[in-house]
Amino acid sequence: MARETPLTGIHLENMLKVTQNGGIIFPPVPAFYVRPKSVDDVVNQSVGRMLDLIGLDTGDFERWGGMRKSSDHDES
């Protein structure tokens, strides 16, 4: 996971080398499209996505379901 910003050219070159050799760069970007209601929701979704990358399905987070109209969401 790349966390620090701003990224320098050295960071970007190293990230390119990682991906060219089969690695995955996974920045911890919160997925607000799932409309988290708490910090725990944000953390659980991020960790769940990371675990998915290594083949562990926790089933503890909402996956991207595509674009939906705002009326399709439960606002409660």
C-alpha positions as a printed NumPy array, in Angstrom:
array([[  0.   ,   0.   ,   0.   ],
       [  1.28 ,   3.403,  -0.96 ],
       [  0.328,   5.938,   1.668],
       [  2.604,   8.965,   1.615],
       [  2.063,  11.939,  -0.639],
       [  3.147,  13.836,  -2.539],
       [  4.753,  11.12 ,  -4.617],
       [  8.16 ,  11.874,  -6.104],
       [  9.582,  10.58 ,  -9.369],
       [ 11.474,   7.961,  -7.359],
       [  8.212,   6.738,  -5.815],
       [  6.567,   6.548,  -9.227],
       [  9.536,   4.739, -10.831],
       [  9.55 ,   2.195,  -8.013],
       [  5.787,   1.722,  -8.274],
       [  6.16 ,   1.174, -12.03 ],
       [  8.85 ,  -1.457, -11.402],
       [  6.6  ,  -3.198,  -8.88 ],
       [  3.69 ,  -3.386, -11.34 ],
       [  5.953,  -4.461, -14.207],
       [  7.019,  -7.379, -12.031],
       [  3.486,  -8.487, -11.144],
       [  2.865,  -6.453,  -8.015],
       [ -0.232,  -4.416,  -7.293],
       [ -0.184,  -0.867,  -5.999],
       [ -3.192,  -0.425,  -3.751],
       [ -3.635,   3.074,  -2.34 ],
       [ -5.924,   3.184,   0.681],
       [ -8.578,   5.37 ,  -0.898],
       [-11.869,   5.327,   1.015],
       [-14.789,   4.059,  -1.071],
       [-17.403,   6.689,  -0.348],
       [-19.593,   5.307,  -3.149],
       [-20.865,   2.721,  -0.657],
       [-21.998,   5.56 ,   1.631],
       [-20.269,   4.507,   4.849],
       [-22.028,   5.52 ,   8.035],
       [-18.979,   5.303,  10.315],
       [-15.191,   5.215,  10.331],
       [-15.481,   1.469,  10.992],
       [-17.422,   1.099,   7.718],
       [-14.587,   2.862,   5.839],
       [-11.923,   0.705,   7.516],
       [-13.85 ,  -2.557,   6.983],
       [-14.405,  -1.775,   3.299],
       [-10.729,  -0.895,   2.717],
       [ -9.439,  -3.947,   4.576],
       [-11.961,  -6.193,   2.818],
       [-10.784,  -4.945,  -0.588],
       [ -7.145,  -5.56 ,   0.387],
       [ -7.913,  -9.081,   1.588],
       [ -9.791,  -9.765,  -1.666],
       [ -6.573,  -9.026,  -3.54 ],
       [ -4.83 , -11.895,  -1.77 ],
       [ -7.769, -14.267,  -2.174],
       [ -9.43 , -13.936,   1.238],
       [-13.145, -13.149,   1.023],
       [-14.352, -11.906,   4.379],
       [-17.811, -10.956,   3.111],
       [-17.633,  -8.017,   5.527],
       [-17.89 ,  -5.158,   3.051],
       [-20.094,  -3.86 ,   0.293],
       [-18.7  ,  -4.348,  -3.195],
       [-19.121,  -1.941,  -6.074],
       [-22.494,  -2.549,  -7.682],
       [-22.295,   0.033, -10.437],
       [-23.849,   3.455, -10.655],
       [-27.259,   3.803,  -9.061],
       [-29.681,   6.689,  -8.867],
       [-29.669,   8.453,  -5.506],
       [-33.24 ,   7.252,  -4.973],
       [-31.909,   3.659,  -5.072],
       [-30.043,   4.196,  -1.777],
       [-31.522,   3.867,   1.662],
       [-31.018,   7.26 ,   3.29 ],
       [-31.935,   6.066,   6.797]])
